[in-house]
Amino acid sequence: ENRVPTPETDFRSAFEVLDADRDGKISRDDLRRFYAGFSYGSEDADEMIGTMISLADLNSDGFVEYDEFERVLGGYNNRKKVSSYGVMEDVFKVMDKDGDGRLSHEDLKSYMNWAGFSASDEDIKAMIRLGGGDDKGVCFDGLVKILAVDFSG
């Protein structure tokens, strides 16, 4: 069955951000690389990485393939919020450097640059608008809206 991805179900852009080596699956190394850009102690990061992999790795092969990733995040769009939604909350906390519960323009810009996306100030402003944010930035639900949009067109 060929289903057309919709903004609500297509988490490809979020997946690609985490899949650092672009091999089509998220490994512990990918996540280590992801968290290395942020000021976490390595024990904290390792614990978080272990939790994220074990939550999402449904076939227990040590990797998170896209369909597993989508199932984890897609659970949020179903009738109830799934506990594995915490994966995105971890991503949010990592990006929210000052811990104020909002991703500011600077938070997003430094994250995008770190992740290898060349995002202009205009791009960042557009992302914040897309996420329903304001001058102070965008909240967690806003980040989910931003990441659920497929930037590849």
N, C-alpha and C positions, 0 to 999 in steps of 0.2 A: 504494500500500500504506500503510495506516494503522498505524504502529507506535506502541505505547504507550511513552512514555519511561520508563526505569527510572532509579533513582539512579545506576547505573553509566554511563548514556549521556547523561543530560540535563545539559548544562553551561550551561543557560539563565541561571541566577543569576550565574555567573561572567561570562558574556557581557554581561549587563546592567550589571554593575559597570564593565566596560571601555567600554561603549557610552554615553559620557557624554551625548551629545545625543539618545539614544534614537531614532535614525533607522533602527535595524535593521542597521547595519553599523559596524564599528570602523574609524575613520580614524586617520591620524597625529595629528590634533588631539585626538581622544578619548584617545589614548595619552599625548600631551603633557600633557593635563589630568590624567590618571591619575598620571603621574610627578611632576607639579608639586607634588603634596602631600608629596613626600618630598625629602630632602636629597641630590639628585643634581646634579652639574654638568650644564649643559645639553648639552655635547658627549656626555657619557656617555649621557644620556637619549636624545638624537637617534640615537646609534649603536644603542642597544638597541631603540628604536622601529623603526628601519629593518630590523633583523634580524628582529624579531617579525613585521612586516608581510610581509617577503619570504618568511619560512618558511611563513606561514599563507595568504597570498594566492595561492591555486592558480590562479585565472583571471586573475591579473595586472591587475586593474582598479584597484589602489591601495587597496582596502578589504578588510577581512576580514568576510565575511558569516557568518551563524550556521553554515551547513553546513560552511564551511571551518574555522571555529573548533572545531566539534564533531569534525571529522575529525582535526585536530591533537591535541586533548586526548584524543579517543577512542582514538588510537593507543596511548596508555599502557595501555589495558585489553586490548589484543590481546596475543598471546603474547610480544611483546618490547617493551621500552621504546623508544619512538621518540625520535630526537634532538630533535624539536620539542617534546618534553616540557619542554625548557628554557624554553619560554615561561612555564609555570607556576612554574618555578624562579625566573625573573626576578621574577614577581609576588611570590613568597615573600620574595625578598631585599629587595624594595622595602618590604614590610610589616614585615620583621624589622629594626627601626630600630637595635638595638644589635648586630646581626650575630652573635648567639649560637646561631643555628641553630634557635631556637624562637620561636614567636609568643607573647609573653606576653599577659596580660589587657590590659595597656596598649597593646601593639602593635595588637591586634585592635580595641580600643575606638577608638583614634585613627583607625585606618583606616576603620572602619565610619562614624564620624562624618564623616570627610573625604568618604567616598563618598556621603554624604547619607542614610545609614540611621540612624534613631534606635534604637540598640541599648542596652538597659539592661544593668547589670552582670549581671543574671540571664541575659539573652540571651547575653552573651559567655561566661559560665560554661557555659551549655548547649552553645554551639558548641565550646568546648574539650573538653567531655565527649564530644560527638559525634565529634570528631577523635581521641579516645583520648588526650587530653593529661592533664596533671596540674597541680599548683600552679605549676610553672615555665612552663607553656604547652603549645603543641602543635607538633609537628615538621612537616616538609614533607608527609609522607604524610597526616598529619592534616588539613592544609589542603586537600589534594585531596579527602579524604572530605567535608569541610565544604562545599566549593564544588560537589561533585557532587550535593548534596542540593538538591532544588527547593523553595525556601522559599515559593513562591507557593501551595503546597498542592496 
